[in-house]
Amino acid sequence: MVYSRKLVESQTKVRRSAGSGEGGGRIYMVTQVPIGMINTSRGGTTVEAWTPMARLQKSDIPVVKELVAKHDKRIADFDPKAELAKQIRKYESKIADMKKKGKKIPASMRPPTGPITDGHMLTHRPPGNCYSSVISPIAGFAVKGAIFHQGYNNCFSGVWGATMYRAVFPELIRGWREAFNDPKMPFGILSQCVAGKVQDLNNFLPYMTDIGARLREAQYQTFLEFYKGGDKKIGTAWLKKPKHFLIKNKRPTQSRKRLCQQSNATDGQKAASMK
């Protein structure tokens, strides 16, 4: 999507993530230069999924080596024959239950035959998966910067997950910059946003154990690592709530879509005339 004057003034928001969309709009308002955004957002991911597997495998940091070892072990331990037998038993149990209840068995319900793969390895969470499927295909594009907002799903791994995050996140940034052939590509970090009630004297101690604080620390420490190392193309912003980077006063959906189509058409005409 190209962010131009019409889109920003109409607050149009169509098929984009909140972080990248708002970021593109604000950059345009400052520079008055149309901003093209590539939406690579994907919910429910982990930081290691967005990191090149090759970089994870080269790391000598214990927590990263443990991460890779767990991944490799899962692949090695997977038994397709045992998994197929498990799925067949599950199918037979379901058929028996339906017959017992007098339900009709749909013709489309057939016993699994294979080939069987580890479903988890095809999701958006294993190390390197999102990088390989989303970032790698567009590697080499003339990308001028990236906005990264992620972290919630790494909270489920507790302190270990936060420690791993701190070790992996710098490699993610280096990997993306390498993918787009720019070692100093601007990289904006939108911190893991907070959730729940505001911490006060009544809930102070329970909230001290919230792993989200450790994730935000890992993100900020990563920013400092680059910034103190002389990298002035790294940036960070702390988000108190998800709503802080969402557009509040939005036009009705159909109106926004129409304005978006009109703006894209106009931008296309301008591009054609320039040629």
N, C-alpha and C positions, 0 to 999 in steps of 0.2 A: 504494500500500500504506500502511496506517495502522500505525504502530509503537505498540504498547500494552504493558502489563505482561507479558501472556502471551507475546508475540513475543520480547521481550527476554530474559525469564527462560529461555525454551526455546532461545534462540539460533537461532531459526528464520530461515532464509535461502532465500527462494524467489523466483526471477525478479527479481533486482535486481542492480545493480552493487555491487562491494565497497565502493567509496568512499561512495556515497550511502547504502547499506544500513547500514554501520557507523556512518556519521555520524548517521543518523536514530536508530539505537539508542542512541547515546551522548547525543544531545540529550535523548531521552526520559528516560534514567536521571538526568540532571541536573535537568530541569524537572518530571518526572512528568506531563507533558502529552502526550497522544497526538500523534505526528508523522506527517503524511501526506507521502509522498515521491513525486514524479513522476520516474520513471526515463527519462532522455533519453540514456542511455549508448549509444555506438556506437564499436566498435573501428576502428582503422586510419585515424583522421581527422587533419586538420591544424587548426591554430589559426585559419587564415584561413577554413576552411569553416564555423566556428561564429560568424563575425563578420558582421554585416549588410553586404551589398555596398555599400549606400548610404554607409556610413561609410568603407569602404575607398576608394571613388571620390572622397570629399571630402578625403582626406589629402594633405598637401603634402610628406610625408616621402619622399625619393627611393626608398628600398627598397620602400615600399608602392606608389608610383606604378609602379615596375618590375613589381611583382607583378600589378597590375591590367592593365598594358600587355601582359604575357605572356598573361594570360587573354583579353583582347580580341583579341589577334593569333591565338590558337588558334581562336577562334570565326570570325574573318574568313577564315582560311586553310583552313578545313575545306571540302573539295570532296566533296559527297555522291555525285556521279557517279563520281569516281575511287575513292572508298571502296567503292562498290557493285561496280565492275569488279574491285577487289582481292579482295573477298569471293567473287565468282564464280570467279575464277582459283583461289582457295584451295579452293573446293568441287570444282571440276573435277579438281584435282590429287588431292584425297582420294578421289574416285570412281575415278579411274584407278588409284590405288594399291590400292584394295580389289579392283578387277577383276583386277589383276595377281596378287594373292594368292589369288584364287579365293573371295573373301568375298561373301556375299549382300548386295545393296544394300537396306537397309530402305526400305519405302514412305514412311516419314516423312522420309527425307532428300531434300530438294528444294532446288533452286538458290535463292539469295537473290534477292528481287525488290524490296526496299525497302518503305517509305521508309527511308533510312539516316540515322542520327544519330551524332554523335561519342560513342562509349560513355563516354569519360572524363568528359564533361560531365554525365553522369547518375550519377556515383559520389559518394562522400562526401568527396572531397578538394578539388575546385575552390572558389575563394573564394565564400563566402555560401551554399553548398549545404545544409549541415547546419542553418544558422540558418533558412533558408527552409522546409526540410522538417520540422524537429523543434521549433525554438523558436518560430518565427512562428505556427504553428497554435494554440499555447497562450498567445500574448501576451494580456495583459489579465487573466490569472488572478491571484488574490490570493496570489501567491507571496511567502513571507516570507524567502527566502534561497536561495542556490545554492552547490553544492559542485562545483568544477571540477578534474578530474584528466586531463591530456592532455599530449602532448609528444613521444612516441617517434617518430612519423612525420615530425615536422619535423626530426629529427636527420639524415635522409637528405639534406638540402639543405646540410649543412655550416655553415660560418661565416655564409654569406649567410642561411641559414635561421634561425639564432639571432638574427642582427641584425634580420631581418624579424619574428621572433616578438616581440622587445622593442617594436617599433613598433606591431604589430597588437594585442597582448594588451590594452592599456588600452582600445582601441576596442571590443573584445569585451565587456569588463566594462560600459562605458558603454551599449553597445547592449542588453545583457540588462536592465540596470536601466531603460532607457527602455521596453523591451518590456513590463515588468511595472509600469510607472507608479510607480516608486519610485527616485529618484536616489540614495538611501542604502540600497538593499536590501543586506543582509548578503551578502558574497561570500567564500567560503572557497577558497583555492588550495591544492590538494594537489600538491606539487612532483613533477616528473618523477622517478620512482624510479630508483635505480641498478641496474646489472646486472653480472654477471661477478664476478671475484675482487676481494677487498679490495686497495686500493692499498697497496703496501709499498715498501721500498727496492729490491727486485728488479724491480718492474715500474713504478716511479715515472714514468719518462720516457714510455713508451708511453701510459700512462693520462692523461698531461697533454694529449694530443690528443683525448681523448674529448669529442665535441661535446655529450654529455649535460650536462656541467658548465656549458657556456654556456647551455643551455636553462634549467637550474635558476637560473642567474644572472639570466637575462631574467625569469623568473617572480618572483624575489625583488626585483629592481629595480622591477618593476611594482608589487609590494606596497608598497615603500618610497615610490614616487611618490604613491600614494594616501594612505598613512598619514601621511607627512610633510606632506601637503597638508591634514591635519586630518580625514581620513576614518577614523573609529573603527569602521566597519562592515566593514572589510576584514581578512581574516585569512589566515595561511599556516601550513603545516606541512610539514616536510621528511620525506620518506619514504626510509628507507635501502633498504628492500626491499619488493616488492609484498606479501609475507606480513605486513608490519607492520600492515596495516589489514584483514587477513582474519580471520574467525572461525576459530579453530583446532579447538575441540572441537565438532563439529557432530553433530546427531542424524541417524539414517538418513533418507534422502530421503522415504520414505513417511510416516514419523512427523512430519517437519517440515511436509510438505504438510497433513497432517491437523490439526496444531496451528494452522497458518495459517488453514485454512478455519474452524476453530472460533472463532478469535479474530476473524476478519472478520465472522462471523455474529453474535458477541456485540456487536461494535462497531456493527453494523447495527441490532440490537435496541435498543441504548442510544440511537442516533440517533432511532429511531422513537418511543421512549418520551418523549424530550425534546420532540419535536414535539407 
